[in-house]
């Protein structure tokens, strides 16, 4: 997860550097920046009208270019970036579509239940023609869609069951008309009121003026200095207020649309200075230019339009206000996008078969999205607590501090740029992923990691894994040795049912075998084979003829009880014969016989097995029940979770053959078990 997060942050850094690179190229070729101001005099009449349409100002009564240019100047400064975005939006708006309502419930869910948006619906009465023709309606849809206004058509005679006709009768829609849905109150998620168009002229500009007039009526308008003083010094429930000081009859349509979109979060105030003679108070509060977009927060005053990407448009101001005063849904969508971008990195990080990549990707997407939704549930619950109001306020204050910086303005500008060029965003993400895939392959090759690139082989291994964990879901999750105090496994009964031959034996992976404890069997006082050989050679060279006769006969070895006092340095080792130095059931152990045969001076206590080297929880024994042979000094042993001990080769062959249980007690060899108490060493005295 952290690796994918690192790659995602690296990708964002690449996007940031790439955007600065594009700005440098544009500056090198044209000599202009996106924040450079544009003189409206140098623009054509068509481009000026495009700017006014993007800002939502009517120009139907302005036939001359001079009047249109003055209206552009009154609405705000024009930057190169805004001009480019307006022309780009003009091309993209050709593909805007409208909604066709299928009935009453569809209309209610989309229009009457929408609390933070504007709907423009053309109602076609029963057996009547529409009020606005098809050509004019397409122009209207294209014009209002710039400001987030959604459009639709409701045909009263479209439902064969006459439910739509009855709904139109209840509403009083006996003739074709236009309906606009606008939130009625200034609170978030308030009631919605439906307004009907009553104008006589069925033209796009007149209908648009009617829409903007109703939308602007929800904005608080100030016409004199006294009202401005009162409003400026007043403190109410709104923490964020945005003022528009302009010499206009009504605010632009994008400003009105934003006031509805941010209902309950940001208060929009329009200050009409058209007939003001004394503007000294505006100088006192720091307003020097007209028009001005001023954001007032508890932290201070912020002049919108002085940083990168702060254009006089709906998209730019919307992203700016969302960063300052986000709602929970905005944060959830942002986290959802980031989590999915991070999850898609698995497609390039995972190496091997193509099917394997997509299987891992689907698994990662499901896991990450599930965890995201689960983690958001307690967050939503905590936000409802009244005790977290102060925490919420401090969080918003931190957001306002950070998002009014120059770096934040660059990030917003890059977001608008890449969102308007989705092909560039996807191509850079794909290129970044291919680079990750290349370096990951190179890293694995340097580490000699084997990667299965065959789809059929990987599917076969996936099926083996699935069937294994279907029968034994915890088989490969156990690490040994285990020091936990687990009680009796509740799945023991189910595991025992798999052992009768009438049942199919499940496929169990053998990767747990490498986690079983292994050690070497040692006897106290025993020496290695090399030391024993050297000692025996020295003994043969230095001993006299009497000692040579002693070693010549094994019978003399057993009868001679005095050889235990032979010269020091002569030790023995259990090599070819079975060493049963701990098995006191025998009268004389193989270790003892070897010790005597080589004339060792060590006592029988010195030839006891070194139980301290055995792992905790294992049962002390000296014989392997698989091969029925005693443990030799230096042989490799392996223990099972039940505590029984065997030769390493014997028990590995037993387990690899499909018998995943202890040969003694039949406890599953892959399951944890409460360790036994440490057993005391056996007595040195042989049983009578």
Secondary structure as UniProt FT lines:
FT   HELIX           2..30
FT   TURN            34..35
FT   HELIX           40..42
FT   HELIX           45..55
FT   TURN            60..61
FT   HELIX           65..75
FT   HELIX           80..92
FT   HELIX           93..95
FT   STRAND          99..101
FT   HELIX           104..107
FT   HELIX           108..112
FT   STRAND          119..124
FT   TURN            126..127
FT   HELIX           134..144
FT   HELIX           145..147
FT   STRAND          150..155
FT   TURN            156..157
FT   TURN            160..161
FT   HELIX           163..171
FT   STRAND          177..183
FT   TURN            188..189
FT   STRAND          192..196
FT   HELIX           204..216
FT   TURN            217..218
FT   STRAND          220..222
FT   HELIX           225..232
FT   STRAND          240..246
FT   HELIX           253..261
FT   TURN            262..265
FT   STRAND          266..272
FT   TURN            274..275
FT   HELIX           280..284
FT   TURN            285..286
FT   STRAND          292..297
FT   TURN            298..299
FT   STRAND          300..304
FT   TURN            308..309
FT   HELIX           314..324
FT   HELIX           328..343
FT   TURN            344..345
FT   HELIX           346..349
FT   HELIX           354..383
FT   HELIX           386..388
FT   HELIX           389..403
FT   HELIX           406..420
FT   HELIX           422..446
FT   TURN            447..448
FT   HELIX           455..471
FT   TURN            473..476
FT   TURN            490..491
FT   HELIX           492..496
FT   TURN            497..499
FT   TURN            501..502
FT   HELIX           511..515
FT   STRAND          518..520
FT   TURN            524..525
FT   HELIX           529..542
FT   HELIX           545..552
FT   HELIX           554..559
FT   HELIX           563..565
FT   TURN            568..569
FT   TURN            581..582
FT   TURN            584..585
FT   HELIX           590..597
FT   TURN            598..599
FT   HELIX           605..607
FT   HELIX           611..613
FT   TURN            616..617
FT   STRAND          623..624
FT   TURN            625..628
FT   STRAND          629..630
FT   TURN            633..634
FT   STRAND          636..639
FT   TURN            641..642
FT   STRAND          645..647
FT   HELIX           648..656
FT   TURN            657..658
FT   TURN            663..665
FT   TURN            669..670
//
